[in-house]
Amino acid sequence: MARGFESKDVEFQQAEAERGKKAGPALTPGERDAQAKRRTIELSLARAKADLLAARTPAHKQMLSDAIAALEQQLDRAD
């Protein structure tokens, strides 16, 4: 049983080492903030689109459509 845990630990360490290699160049604080903001907008957009598919009332659908349009504009400005 202990051997299984050791192999999992080695596997985890190897995966962490690979992840560190793929990180790429260091980002400036401004770049990190911009990347985080863009990711937040993308996630909000995905959620709004999923909610739109489940929406039943016309008013809710309109509100979500307006929100999606606003989020898409924010993404365009973020580029």
Secondary structure by P-SEA (a helix, b strand, c coil): caaaaaaaaaaaaaaaaaaaaaccccccaaaaaaaaaaaaaaaaaaaaaaaaaacccaaaaaaaaaaaaaaaaaaaaac
